Amino acid sequence: MQHDEAEITFAASETAQPAEGNGAEVFQQAILAKLTYNVGTNPAHATDHDWFTATALAVRDRVMDRWMVSKGFNQAGHKHICYFSLEFLIGQLLSDTLNNLRLTDCVREALAGLGVDLDRIRAIEPDAALGNGGLGRLAACFMESMASLELPAYGYGIRYEHGLFRQGLRDGWQQELPEDWLVRGNPWEFERSDLVYQVPFGGSIEKMSTSGGPTGFVWRPAETVQAAAFDTPVVGWRGRHVNTLRLWSARAAEPLRLDAFNSGDHVGALADRTKAEAISRVLYPGDETEAGRELRLRQEFFFTSASLQDLLARHTRLHGDLNTLPDHAAIQMNDTHPALAVAELMRLLIDEHALAWDEAWSITTRTLNYTNHTLMPEALERWPVSLMERLLPRHLQIIYHINWLHLEPLIRRSADVELIKAVSVIDESQGRYVRMGHLAFIGAHKVNGVSALHTGLMRQTVFRDLNALYPDRIVNKTNGITFRRWLHQANPQLTHLLTRELGEAVLDDPGALIKLERLADDSAFQDCFRNQRHASKVNLAKIVAERTGVQIDPGALFDVHIKRIHEYKRQILNILEVIALYDAIRSEPERNWVPRVKIFAGKAAASYHRAKLIIKLANDVARIINSDPAASGRLKVVFLPNYNVSLAEVIIPAADLSEQISTAGMEASGTGNMKLALNGALTIGTLDGANIEIRECVGADNIFIFGMTAEEVETYRKAQMHRDRSRWSPRFERAINLMTSGIFSPDDPHRFDTLAHALSSDDAFMVAADFDSYWATQRRVDELWQQPSAWSRASVLNTSRVGWFSSDRTIREYADEIWKVPV
Ligand code: TH1
């Protein structure tokens, strides 16, 4: 949405301006002023961290006027988006902000004049790791795209004091270390001390009026927690628009019990505060399976309630009538974590704002939308009715009524009991649970999946019956990534080459990448392309050496598997192929093997023992192979610890091969696959998630597809073939035997028996079934690598043909079809 200055109510000129101009000298003065007056030091004593803070503050000043203007615009009656997400995996902000403001060179020069290196100080910034993986990173990409498209938007989430744990490796085992990104202060955020909401919990409900129905009750909560707002500006491309990410921090509502404190009960006086504040203490390190229990539910309600209260307060202030809410706001629920919004918005409208049920339901269902990110049964959120009753009694009552109104027409027409059970919000098959996916579905205007395959599977499986009742509700919105971070900023070498060949316009329009196609066969261009990639590989090799002590050759094929460690993502398939390859190299040392470096990175949920054992396996295999002269110059294996956004930014530009090898039907979309293809890596992958759409874009000749399709996986499973060991190929059998032989774990030969046992008794992720096809496809990769020009051609075509995966495209689709806002 383009907006001109004239319609802006809060004009920039009314606000204080920072020093005029953006020249390096002006910046130098600004940074020095911040160093003195905000950080409280001087150049002679400043540490790198002091310089980082001073620079960030000086850069932040350049955002403020635009932020104020954008806020005025956002509140001038335009419909705005509220993106509700328990996770925002942001990473560092300095480079992003500088890049979007086009100030990188200017600030580099300013700092150089002060004897400070920009690259050194930007490395100091801690990652804002307020997310586990793809879901949280998607939220961060969407925030950036919405700002870049000048779409009025707020992100709402939790200001965790501790983000995702830092991963250490001790003797190859994952260690979870606390993460404390806030200890040295956060220069980007603003605490809004006047913006505090009360979030109630527990207690009981009382009937107030004699009229029947769900209204006329009051909730008498036992406890209240305060939600305090912290705002971070989200700067769009070229700084044209700045949105707000509003994160809530939990505080005790009760004042400190001074009487108890003074009478010596120091711990007791603080106990309630500690409990309340625990809500925003840590991010749950649960990627899909590992949900915490009561605290997790408290987190979900806490941020959902505070965000809705904030939204209603804003709407009431600006527009008065709550019936017009859907005309001015669209809420996107990122997975079911904010699904309590369905019940909480109803509660606020009927209990606090005295609306009638039907009126409130119409507002609710026209405002809310829901994105589903997984169909894995263990990841579908359900809360025990008993817990909900204790923590949120009024919400449970509202949910029951929603469910009644939803089921009643079916009961009236004597629908099949099985159908009623299947679509009920309450799951009564074993104990009683609230199905959050069902609640979100029923309360939403639109429900979307995140890739074509995933959306199709939503319609056929988990939401089949709900889809039949509400046939137009499910839509597809294939994920995307922001090119500003994942190309321009992470890969300046490639970006430089692209702007040289295609002009600056390619920075504004990802569609312009397609013009690169004509250079795919141009050998001079291929040389430039390879040189640029080589520089990124040298850079990664240096980091690998620093962090793992392993020397890798930048001339080798860099084969990269980076993502959360999970059985369905099948890191073990890759490791078993490594073992088989090592075995083959040892038996035929004289063969002309393609030199490869296998690079793994990723975290396992702390309580996911099998995933942690897979990390240990990768490290054990790496240790043996890397020290074997027979493998030298042919095969190296590295596990880079503490995978995060910043590390991804270094690995991705250096990757030749992108491993996207999940069991078909299990990875809803993937987004790392897009980042790697954009940066010129070829994909080896299954027909899963967005891999399918990547193949459509890059062409089947420029991607390595292997393995069973989602449909074949289903058939295979139904026939129980995944339990049949006699189907194992000799090569697979041999790899398993080597894994359990103790050659990789001489200190504990049986260490990996449980992994082998799992694969032989119930190979739920179809590792054995896909192994041979994977092996054969890896050998096709070897062949192509031996033809450098053909490889480079495919690589260039990948970069040029994946413009469609820009999150700008995804956001335009949401705006068009779900939010109904102009872009
Ligand atoms: C991921 C999906 O696994 C991935 O395929 C997808 O690209 C990404 O979301 C973005 O759409 C998910 N992450 C989580 C995290 C939690 C629960 C469910 C999912 S699905 C905590």
Residues whose N, C-alpha, C, O or C-beta is under 5 A from the ligand:
A	BS01	TH1	G134 L135 L138 G286 D287 E288 H373 T374 V450 E667 A668 S669 G670 T671
